[in-house]
Amino acid sequence: MYQKLKMLRKKKGYSIKEMSESLGISKPFYSQLENQTRKLSYDMAIRIADIFHKKPDQIFLEDHKNIEMNKK
């Protein structure tokens, strides 16, 4: 799961519905992104990061590194 994404969403008080509406996607689609059951495209990472006024790496990079380390 993208820990920082979920933490940021909750910290800002955004619901999954609000995030999905801001991104123009369905609630299940957003939920799948957050839970990593759907692959996150770079374009979508940028769009999500823009909502939080951050760069994609600030949200997703550390979690991605942890996932890769756990695969080894």
C-alpha positions as CSV (number, residue, x, y, z in Angstrom):
1,M,0.0,0.0,0.0
2,Y,1.2,3.5,-0.6
3,Q,1.6,4.6,3.0
4,K,2.3,8.2,2.3
5,L,-0.6,8.6,-0.1
6,K,-3.1,7.3,2.3
7,M,-1.6,9.3,5.1
8,L,-1.7,12.5,3.1
9,R,-5.2,11.9,2.0
10,K,-6.4,11.4,5.5
11,K,-4.3,14.3,6.9
12,K,-5.9,16.6,4.3
13,G,-9.4,15.2,5.2
14,Y,-10.0,13.9,1.7
15,S,-12.2,10.9,1.2
16,I,-11.7,8.3,-1.5
17,K,-14.7,9.8,-3.3
18,E,-13.2,13.3,-3.2
19,M,-9.9,12.0,-4.6
20,S,-11.5,10.0,-7.3
21,E,-13.7,13.0,-8.3
22,S,-10.6,15.3,-8.4
23,L,-8.8,12.8,-10.6
24,G,-11.8,12.1,-12.8
25,I,-11.8,8.3,-12.0
26,S,-14.1,6.0,-10.2
27,K,-13.8,5.3,-6.4
28,P,-12.9,1.6,-7.0
29,F,-10.1,2.7,-9.4
30,Y,-8.7,5.2,-6.9
31,S,-8.9,2.6,-4.1
32,Q,-7.1,0.1,-6.2
33,L,-4.3,2.6,-6.8
34,E,-4.0,3.4,-3.2
35,N,-3.9,-0.4,-2.3
36,Q,-1.6,-1.2,-5.2
37,T,-3.9,-3.7,-6.8
38,R,-3.9,-1.5,-9.9
39,K,-0.6,-0.2,-11.5
40,L,0.1,3.5,-11.0
41,S,1.0,5.3,-14.2
42,Y,3.5,8.2,-14.1
43,D,0.8,10.5,-15.4
44,M,-1.6,9.5,-12.6
45,A,1.2,9.9,-10.0
46,I,1.8,13.5,-11.3
47,R,-2.0,14.2,-11.1
48,I,-2.2,12.8,-7.5
49,A,0.9,14.7,-6.5
50,D,-0.5,18.0,-7.9
51,I,-3.5,17.7,-5.5
52,F,-1.1,17.7,-2.6
53,H,1.3,20.3,-4.1
54,K,4.1,17.8,-4.0
55,K,6.4,16.0,-6.5
56,P,5.5,12.3,-7.2
57,D,8.8,11.1,-5.7
58,Q,7.9,12.8,-2.4
59,I,4.8,10.5,-2.2
60,F,5.7,7.3,-4.0
61,L,9.4,6.8,-4.2
62,E,10.2,5.6,-0.7
63,D,7.2,3.2,-0.7
64,H,8.4,1.9,-4.1
65,K,11.9,1.3,-2.8
66,N,10.4,-0.7,0.2
67,I,8.4,-2.9,-2.1
68,E,11.4,-3.7,-4.3
69,M,13.5,-4.5,-1.2
70,N,10.8,-6.9,0.1
71,K,10.8,-8.8,-3.2
72,K,14.5,-9.7,-2.8
